[in-house]
Structures are given as structure tokens and as C-alpha cells.
Amino acid sequence: MSRLASQVALITGGGGEIGGAIARLFAREGAAVAAADIDLDKARAVADGISTKGGKAVALQLDVSDATSALAAVRTCAAAFGKVTILVNVAAAVTPDGTAETLPLEEWNRALAVNLSGPFIMCKYAVPEIRKAGGGAIVNIASQLGHLGVPGRAPYCTSKAALLHLTRVLAMDHARDNIRVNSISPGFILTERSSKRVGGKAKAAKANGRRHLLNRPGTVEEVAAAALYLASGDASFVTATDLLVDGGYVAFKGYVTPDGGFE
Ligand SMILES: NC(=O)c1ccc[n+]([C@@H]2O[C@H](COP(=O)([O-])OP(=O)(O)OC[C@H]3O[C@@H](n4cnc5c(N)ncnc54)[C@H](O)[C@@H]3O)[C@@H](O)[C@H]2O)c1
């Protein structure tokens, strides 16, 4: 339970379901954790839960699309725990569906500002701190929809696809700083956010589970386990890569049938 002993992790979207699971697992593995979210109450709930169990955590308010806010979050995390060694970019905007013709330009701009510029801005301020600490790791949460398109979701799919490539270039830029940069592309993970468009978790699990070879949606803990691997010394020779944590979703063009076959 000490794969992240003496590490300090700043987690954007740390009040959310996947971000919260990552924060809790990292804290259990010995990291001091800053749960940073635009929704401070949600970040507080995660940090308080960790503290109650004896872990080290603070909650921060953060808008990843705002450079001033990002710099303040990095500084506050470094001040609270003496350094920053891990950045996990989890925050993402909820964008309405629409085509180039119908979607307001503001929605496109907002999605890219949060989902793509957000991780870039966070790196701008976190990289000098991580370098100062002697190196560390950055993990970007992308998506299976960065690999596959879905009609009506251009801002989300495009921002996540670009995040995959940003990850590779960041890895090139900061290898000499002893900073590894990787991404995770989750499949359909059962959260409030992902289930809303399908009418709730139960319906979403049924409708989307069978798109995965493993015939079920993923859990937030399964994404957190992958983030732990990439952030820890276990992945010491892993950089510039994307880890699909998708139950085979991207490889599989079909559906699992009720009898366990494929169609
Ligand atoms: N759930 C899935 O099926 C799934 C699949 C693939 C990828 N993902 C990715 O995983 C991540 C987390 O998703 P989730 O399902 O846990 O959603 P979530 O809504 O529970 O978490 C997202 C968090 O980001 C925060 N946030 C939004 N805008 C922000 C901003 N500007 N600055 C800081 N924080 C901000 C929200 O308040 C929220 O707490 C997202 O990047 C999402 O794209 C999710």
C-alpha cells in the first residue's frame, strides 16, 4: 500500500467520479493528494473522505481553462505538501450534442478550452514544479471516443483525440526532465455523467455494456488502477503511450448477444 509513498498528486476534476476514485486510490497508496475541481463542494467531499481515513488530502477550487486559476492550484498544492510530483488531468466539460451546423460556437470553444487547453495549461504550471522535485508523471484522461467517432459529439471526440497527441508531444518535450507523460482511454465507465444521455445508470449499463468485449461497462476503480500504474514506478519505462481501459471496446465492432455470442 505504498506505491506512491512520498509523492504529491494534483488531480483535476478530483471531485468527480473517476477523479475521486483516483484521489482515493492514490491516497491509499501513500500520496498526498490535492483534489481540484470547479465544484469546490465535490472536491471537499473527496478530500474529507480521504482525511477521515487517515490520508493526506486538500480540496482546491480550480477552473482548468483559466490560467490564473491553474497557476494558483499548482502553487497551493506545492505550498500544502512541499512539492508536486504527479499531475492527473481528469476534468472535462459536458457539451450538448450537435453538428457543426447546429452547435453554438461557444460550446465548441468551451469544450476545447476545458478538455484540451485545460491539460496544456495545467502542464504549463505543473511541469516546472515536477521538474524541481526531480521528475514525476503526468496522466491525461482521454477517452475511447478519442479513438472512435460518435455522431453529434464533435467537440468531445475531437478534444479527446487531440489530447492523445498532446500527450505524446508532452512526453517528448519533458523526457529530459524525467517526467513521463501518458494517457488513459476509458471505455464506457458507469458514472452519472456518462449515463445521463442514456437515461440513468441501469439503462446505460444495459445499452452500452454489450458494446464491450467484456460485455459490461467499466468501473471508476478500474480506471483508477490504470492511473496508479502509470503514475507509479511500475511504469518507469512507459511514456508517450495511451492505455485503453475499455474492455475491448475500440477493438470490437459489434455487440455481445444475450447468449454470450457476438453480432
Ligand atoms: N465516464 C465515462 O464513461 C468516461 C469515458 C471516457 C472518458 N471519460 C473521461 O473521464 C473524465 C471524468 O469523467 P466522469 O465520468 O468521472 O465525470 P464527472 O463529471 O464525474 O467528473 C468530471 C469532473 O470535472 C469537473 N470539471 C468540469 N469542468 C471543470 C473545469 N473547467 N475545471 C475543473 N474541473 C472541472 C466537474 O465538476 C467534475 O467533478 C472526463 O475527462 C471524461 O471525459 C469518462
The ligand as an SDF file (V2000), in Angstrom:
LIG
                    3D

 44 48  0  0  0  0  0  0  0  0999 V2000
  -17.4830    8.0740  -17.6150 N   0  0  0  0  0  0  0  0  0  0  0  0
  -17.1080    7.6270  -18.7960 C   0  0  0  0  0  0  0  0  0  0  0  0
  -17.7420    6.7430  -19.4220 O   0  0  0  0  0  0  0  0  0  0  0  0
  -15.8600    8.1610  -19.4370 C   0  0  0  0  0  0  0  0  0  0  0  0
  -15.3610    7.5240  -20.5860 C   0  0  0  0  0  0  0  0  0  0  0  0
  -14.2200    8.0210  -21.1810 C   0  0  0  0  0  0  0  0  0  0  0  0
  -13.5950    9.1280  -20.6440 C   0  0  0  0  0  0  0  0  0  0  0  0
  -14.0970    9.7310  -19.5470 N   0  0  0  0  0  0  0  0  0  0  0  0
  -13.4050   10.8830  -19.0230 C   0  0  0  0  0  0  0  0  0  0  0  0
  -13.1750   10.7350  -17.6520 O   0  0  0  0  0  0  0  0  0  0  0  0
  -13.1570   12.0070  -17.0100 C   0  0  0  0  0  0  0  0  0  0  0  0
  -14.0780   12.0110  -15.7880 C   0  0  0  0  0  0  0  0  0  0  0  0
  -15.3740   11.6470  -16.1650 O   0  0  0  0  0  0  0  0  0  0  0  0
  -16.5070   11.2830  -15.0880 P   0  0  0  0  0  0  0  0  0  0  0  0
  -17.4410   10.3580  -15.7530 O   0  0  0  0  0  0  0  0  0  0  0  0
  -15.8730   10.9210  -13.7870 O   0  0  0  0  0  0  0  0  0  0  0  0
  -17.2650   12.6800  -14.9560 O   0  0  0  0  0  0  0  0  0  0  0  0
  -17.5260   13.6480  -13.6880 P   0  0  0  0  0  0  0  0  0  0  0  0
  -18.4800   14.6800  -14.2060 O   0  0  0  0  0  0  0  0  0  0  0  0
  -17.9260   12.8620  -12.5070 O   0  0  0  0  0  0  0  0  0  0  0  0
  -16.0950   14.3140  -13.4430 O   0  0  0  0  0  0  0  0  0  0  0  0
  -15.6410   15.4380  -14.1460 C   0  0  0  0  0  0  0  0  0  0  0  0
  -15.2650   16.4950  -13.1320 C   0  0  0  0  0  0  0  0  0  0  0  0
  -14.6420   17.5900  -13.8140 O   0  0  0  0  0  0  0  0  0  0  0  0
  -15.0800   18.7800  -13.1710 C   0  0  0  0  0  0  0  0  0  0  0  0
  -14.8900   19.9080  -14.0780 N   0  0  0  0  0  0  0  0  0  0  0  0
  -15.6340   20.2550  -15.1530 C   0  0  0  0  0  0  0  0  0  0  0  0
  -15.1410   21.3540  -15.7230 N   0  0  0  0  0  0  0  0  0  0  0  0
  -14.0540   21.7200  -14.9990 C   0  0  0  0  0  0  0  0  0  0  0  0
  -13.1340   22.7830  -15.0910 C   0  0  0  0  0  0  0  0  0  0  0  0
  -13.2480   23.7260  -16.0550 N   0  0  0  0  0  0  0  0  0  0  0  0
  -12.1260   22.8620  -14.1980 N   0  0  0  0  0  0  0  0  0  0  0  0
  -12.0210   21.9290  -13.2080 C   0  0  0  0  0  0  0  0  0  0  0  0
  -12.8870   20.9160  -13.0420 N   0  0  0  0  0  0  0  0  0  0  0  0
  -13.8950   20.8050  -13.9500 C   0  0  0  0  0  0  0  0  0  0  0  0
  -16.5300   18.5160  -12.8190 C   0  0  0  0  0  0  0  0  0  0  0  0
  -17.0130   19.4000  -11.7980 O   0  0  0  0  0  0  0  0  0  0  0  0
  -16.4790   17.0660  -12.3870 C   0  0  0  0  0  0  0  0  0  0  0  0
  -16.2950   16.9400  -10.9900 O   0  0  0  0  0  0  0  0  0  0  0  0
  -13.5120   13.0240  -18.0850 C   0  0  0  0  0  0  0  0  0  0  0  0
  -12.3180   13.5400  -18.6340 O   0  0  0  0  0  0  0  0  0  0  0  0
  -14.2310   12.1770  -19.1190 C   0  0  0  0  0  0  0  0  0  0  0  0
  -14.1470   12.7330  -20.3960 O   0  0  0  0  0  0  0  0  0  0  0  0
  -15.2250    9.2770  -18.9260 C   0  0  0  0  0  0  0  0  0  0  0  0
  1  2  1  0
  2  3  2  0
  2  4  1  0
  4  5  1  0
  4 44  2  0
  5  6  2  0
  6  7  1  0
  7  8  2  0
  8  9  1  0
  8 44  1  0
  9 10  1  0
  9 42  1  0
 10 11  1  0
 11 12  1  0
 11 40  1  0
 12 13  1  0
 13 14  1  0
 14 15  2  0
 14 16  1  0
 14 17  1  0
 17 18  1  0
 18 19  2  0
 18 20  1  0
 18 21  1  0
 21 22  1  0
 22 23  1  0
 23 24  1  0
 23 38  1  0
 24 25  1  0
 25 26  1  0
 25 36  1  0
 26 27  1  0
 26 35  1  0
 27 28  2  0
 28 29  1  0
 29 30  1  0
 29 35  2  0
 30 31  1  0
 30 32  2  0
 32 33  1  0
 33 34  2  0
 34 35  1  0
 36 37  1  0
 36 38  1  0
 38 39  1  0
 40 41  1  0
 40 42  1  0
 42 43  1  0
M  CHG  2   8   1  16  -1
M  END
$$$$
